[in-house]
Amino acid sequence: MIIDRKILITFIILISIFFLFEFTNIDLFVESFFYDNVSNKWMLKHVKESLLDTIFYTGVKKVIILFTVFILFLYLYSFKASAIKLKEYRSGLLIVWLSVAIVPFVIGLLKATTNVPCPCDSLYFGGNYPYIKALDSMPQEILKKFKCYPAGHASGGFALMSLFFLFESRRNKILALTVALTIGWSMGLYKMFLGDHYLSHTIITMLLSWLLILIIKKVVNKYCKL
């Protein structure tokens, strides 16, 4: 049976947070701190090949991709007879690799189907469209398809929370989780400062990522006899 206590608790928290944002205007309240109504400008502007773009957008995505390839290499190398020490981390390596591959993919599928506008699209922040949440019906006269919910960019960073299951010691687990959350939130906040995502987009991505990671861990531990 895949569902366990941790998965169930995470799912309940995810649903609770989802409805909290759906029935309140917390997103508008928080996002308003990043938008100047006088100048009609966001806190940051996305400039390609700029330092901020390199650090928080294109650069970090490339690093995560390279890291994923490296993890896959270590996992495959662990099957060599000489890789005795690495064999101890084989399950953790598989969990990390699957998480970094699956989490962004699932988040991407959701983004393509939810049809939720970004903050910069909203009339509240100088856009041309009404403020629409995940459960709201899109007006028929609006033909544009939006792909803003949940936060896809930050999903790669939050997928790294799977590193928690790569280590045995509590210290290393906490360190790995802290680093992953720092990366995920730095990516998420960057997009919020640009007006590309609301707070709920990033929080839902974080919780959904953790839920998926727990499921992947459960499946690997049960069905992958390493």
C-alpha positions in Angstrom: 0.0 0.0 0.0 1.5 3.3 -1.1 -0.3 5.7 1.2 1.2 6.1 4.6 0.9 8.5 7.5 3.5 11.1 6.1 1.8 11.0 2.7 -1.6 11.4 4.1 -0.6 14.3 6.4 1.1 16.1 3.5 -1.9 15.6 1.3 -4.2 17.1 3.9 -1.9 20.1 4.4 -1.8 20.5 0.6 -5.5 20.5 0.3 -6.0 22.8 3.3 -3.5 25.4 1.9 -5.1 25.2 -1.5 -8.5 26.1 -0.2 -7.1 28.7 2.1 -5.8 30.6 -0.9 -8.9 29.9 -3.0 -11.3 31.5 -0.4 -9.1 34.4 0.6 -7.2 37.2 -1.1 -3.9 36.5 0.5 -2.2 36.3 -2.9 -3.3 39.8 -3.8 -2.2 41.2 -0.5 1.3 39.6 -0.6 1.9 40.3 -4.3 1.0 44.0 -3.9 4.2 44.5 -2.0 6.1 43.7 -5.2 4.2 46.0 -7.5 4.4 49.8 -7.6 1.0 51.3 -8.5 2.5 54.7 -9.2 5.1 53.7 -11.7 3.2 50.5 -12.8 6.4 48.5 -12.4 7.3 45.3 -10.6 10.1 45.0 -8.1 12.3 43.3 -10.7 12.4 43.2 -14.5 13.4 40.0 -16.3 16.4 40.9 -18.4 17.9 38.0 -20.4 21.6 37.2 -19.7 21.6 39.6 -16.8 23.2 38.6 -13.5 19.9 38.0 -11.8 18.7 35.9 -14.8 21.8 33.8 -14.7 21.6 33.2 -11.0 17.9 32.7 -10.5 16.6 31.6 -13.9 18.7 30.2 -16.7 21.8 29.5 -14.6 20.1 27.6 -11.8 18.0 25.5 -14.3 21.2 24.4 -16.1 22.9 23.5 -12.8 19.9 21.4 -11.7 20.0 19.6 -15.1 23.7 18.9 -14.8 23.1 17.7 -11.2 20.4 15.3 -12.4 22.8 13.8 -15.0 25.4 13.5 -12.3 23.0 11.7 -9.9 22.0 9.3 -12.7 25.7 8.6 -13.4 26.4 7.9 -9.7 23.3 5.6 -9.6 24.4 3.6 -12.6 28.0 3.5 -11.4 26.9 2.1 -8.0 26.2 -1.2 -9.7 29.9 -1.7 -10.4 31.4 -4.3 -8.1 34.1 -1.8 -7.1 31.6 0.8 -6.0 31.1 -0.8 -2.6 30.6 2.5 -0.6 28.3 4.0 -3.3 26.0 1.0 -3.1 24.8 2.2 0.3 23.4 5.3 -1.3 21.8 3.5 -4.3 18.2 3.8 -3.1 18.7 7.5 -2.2 20.3 8.2 -5.6 17.3 6.7 -7.4 14.8 8.6 -5.3 16.7 11.9 -6.0 16.9 11.2 -9.7 13.3 10.2 -10.1 12.2 13.2 -8.1 14.1 15.7 -10.1 12.7 14.1 -13.3 9.1 13.6 -12.2 8.3 16.6 -10.0 8.9 19.3 -12.7 7.1 17.1 -15.3 4.0 16.8 -13.1 4.0 20.5 -12.2 4.4 21.3 -15.9 1.3 19.2 -16.8 -0.7 21.0 -14.1 0.4 24.4 -15.5 -0.8 23.4 -18.9 -4.3 22.5 -17.7 -5.2 24.9 -14.8 -5.5 27.9 -17.1 -4.7 30.4 -14.3 -3.4 33.9 -15.2 -0.2 35.3 -13.7 -0.2 38.4 -11.4 1.2 40.5 -14.3 -1.9 39.5 -16.3 -4.3 40.8 -13.6 -6.2 44.1 -13.8 -5.0 44.6 -10.2 -1.4 44.9 -11.4 -1.8 46.7 -14.7 -2.8 43.7 -16.8 -5.7 43.1 -19.1 -7.5 40.2 -17.4 -9.6 39.6 -14.3 -8.1 38.0 -11.1 -8.9 34.3 -11.6 -8.1 31.5 -9.2 -7.8 27.8 -9.9 -11.5 27.0 -9.1 -12.9 30.1 -10.9 -14.4 29.8 -14.3 -12.6 31.5 -17.1 -14.9 34.0 -18.9 -15.8 32.6 -22.4 -14.7 35.8 -24.1 -11.1 35.2 -22.9 -9.5 32.9 -25.5 -6.0 33.1 -24.2 -4.6 30.1 -22.4 -2.6 30.8 -19.3 0.1 28.6 -17.8 0.9 30.2 -14.4 -0.3 27.8 -11.8 1.5 26.2 -10.0 5.0 27.5 -10.2 6.9 25.5 -12.7 10.3 27.3 -12.4 10.6 26.6 -8.7 9.6 22.9 -9.0 13.2 22.0 -10.0 14.5 23.5 -6.8 11.9 22.0 -4.6 12.5 18.6 -6.2 15.9 18.7 -4.6 14.1 18.2 -1.2 14.5 14.5 -2.2 18.1 14.9 -1.0 16.7 14.5 2.4 16.4 10.7 1.7 20.0 10.4 0.4 21.7 10.8 3.7 21.4 8.8 7.0 22.5 11.3 9.7 20.0 13.9 11.0 22.5 16.7 10.5 23.0 15.9 6.8 19.3 15.4 6.2 18.5 18.8 7.7 21.3 20.4 5.8 20.1 18.9 2.5 16.5 20.0 3.1 17.6 23.5 4.0 19.7 23.9 0.9 16.9 22.5 -1.3 14.3 24.9 0.3 16.7 27.8 -0.1 17.1 27.1 -3.8 13.4 26.5 -4.4 12.3 29.6 -2.6 15.0 31.8 -4.2 13.6 30.6 -7.6 10.1 31.1 -6.5 10.6 34.6 -5.0 12.4 35.7 -8.1 9.4 34.9 -10.2 7.1 36.6 -7.6 9.2 39.8 -7.8 8.8 39.7 -11.6 5.0 39.4 -11.3 5.0 35.9 -12.8 3.6 34.0 -9.7 1.5 34.5 -6.6 2.6 33.2 -3.2 0.1 30.3 -3.4 1.7 29.2 -6.7 5.0 28.7 -4.9 3.7 27.2 -1.7 1.5 24.7 -3.6 4.5 23.7 -5.7 6.6 23.1 -2.6 3.9 21.0 -0.9 3.1 19.1 -4.1 6.8 18.4 -4.7 7.2 17.0 -1.2 4.1 14.8 -1.7 5.4 13.4 -4.9 8.8 12.8 -3.3 7.2 10.9 -0.5 5.3 8.7 -3.0 8.5 8.1 -5.0 10.3 7.1 -1.9 7.5 4.7 -0.9 7.5 3.1 -4.3 11.3 2.8 -4.6 11.6 1.3 -1.1 8.8 -1.2 -1.8 9.3 -2.3 -5.4 13.0 -1.6 -6.2 15.0 -4.2 -4.4 18.5 -2.8 -4.6 
